[in-house]
Amino acid sequence: MRDSAKINGSATSLSFSNNGFLVSSNQGEIYIFDIRKTSTCVKKFDDEGSYNTLNIDVSSNNKYLASSSITGIVNLYEMENVLSE
């Protein structure tokens, strides 16, 4: 194993982007890790309206992040805004 990352709660979904990877948790949080920096968490935020984020994915152009939760809510985030906030 090259490296590992730790989040709060259980990991429910994993998705790779062009420069890192994202992990969602059963506590409605999304973590963004930069794999170029030894799996450093560069952003953690609450998935709006989510109790338990089930799925996350990043668009092929790395511009959007989509998430869905057990509550039926689907969110679409602009990656640029997420990383800058």
C-alpha positions as CSV (number, residue, x, y, z in Angstrom):
1,M,0.0,0.0,0.0
2,R,1.4,3.4,-1.0
3,D,-0.6,5.6,1.4
4,S,-3.9,5.8,3.2
5,A,-6.4,8.5,4.3
6,K,-8.6,8.7,7.4
7,I,-12.1,10.3,7.7
8,N,-14.6,10.7,10.4
9,G,-17.2,8.0,10.3
10,S,-17.6,5.3,7.6
11,A,-16.6,5.8,4.0
12,T,-19.6,5.3,1.8
13,S,-18.3,6.3,-1.6
14,L,-15.1,7.0,-3.4
15,S,-14.4,8.9,-6.7
16,F,-11.3,10.0,-8.4
17,S,-10.8,13.4,-10.1
18,N,-8.0,14.6,-12.3
19,N,-5.8,15.6,-9.4
20,G,-7.1,13.8,-6.3
21,F,-9.9,11.7,-4.9
22,L,-13.0,12.3,-3.0
23,V,-14.6,10.3,-0.2
24,S,-18.0,10.7,1.3
25,S,-19.0,9.6,4.8
26,N,-22.1,8.2,6.5
27,Q,-22.2,11.5,8.4
28,G,-23.0,13.6,5.3
29,E,-19.5,15.0,4.9
30,I,-17.4,15.1,1.7
31,Y,-13.6,15.0,1.9
32,I,-11.3,16.0,-1.0
33,F,-7.8,14.6,-0.9
34,D,-4.9,15.6,-3.0
35,I,-3.0,12.5,-4.0
36,R,-0.1,14.6,-5.3
37,K,0.6,15.6,-1.6
38,T,0.5,12.2,0.0
39,S,-3.2,12.0,0.5
40,T,-3.5,15.4,2.2
41,C,-7.1,16.4,2.9
42,V,-7.5,19.8,1.2
43,K,-11.2,20.3,1.8
44,K,-13.9,18.9,4.0
45,F,-17.5,20.2,3.8
46,D,-21.1,19.2,4.7
47,D,-23.1,17.7,1.8
48,E,-26.0,20.1,1.9
49,G,-29.2,18.5,3.2
50,S,-27.6,15.1,3.4
51,Y,-27.8,12.8,6.4
52,N,-25.9,9.9,4.7
53,T,-24.1,10.6,1.4
54,L,-24.3,7.4,-0.6
55,N,-22.6,8.3,-3.9
56,I,-20.3,10.9,-5.3
57,D,-18.8,11.4,-8.7
58,V,-16.8,14.0,-10.6
59,S,-17.6,15.1,-14.2
60,S,-15.1,14.1,-16.9
61,N,-13.9,17.7,-17.2
62,N,-13.4,17.9,-13.4
63,K,-15.8,20.9,-13.2
64,Y,-18.7,19.4,-11.3
65,L,-19.2,17.1,-8.3
66,A,-22.4,15.3,-7.9
67,S,-23.6,13.6,-4.7
68,S,-26.7,11.6,-3.7
69,S,-27.9,10.8,-0.2
70,I,-30.1,8.3,1.6
71,T,-32.7,11.1,2.0
72,G,-33.2,11.3,-1.7
73,I,-31.4,14.6,-2.2
74,V,-29.1,15.0,-5.1
75,N,-26.6,17.9,-5.1
76,L,-24.5,19.3,-7.9
77,Y,-21.5,21.4,-6.9
78,E,-19.0,23.4,-9.0
79,M,-15.6,22.1,-8.0
80,E,-14.0,25.6,-8.3
81,N,-16.5,27.0,-5.8
82,V,-16.1,24.0,-3.4
83,L,-12.3,24.4,-3.4
84,S,-12.3,28.1,-3.0
85,E,-14.7,28.4,-0.1
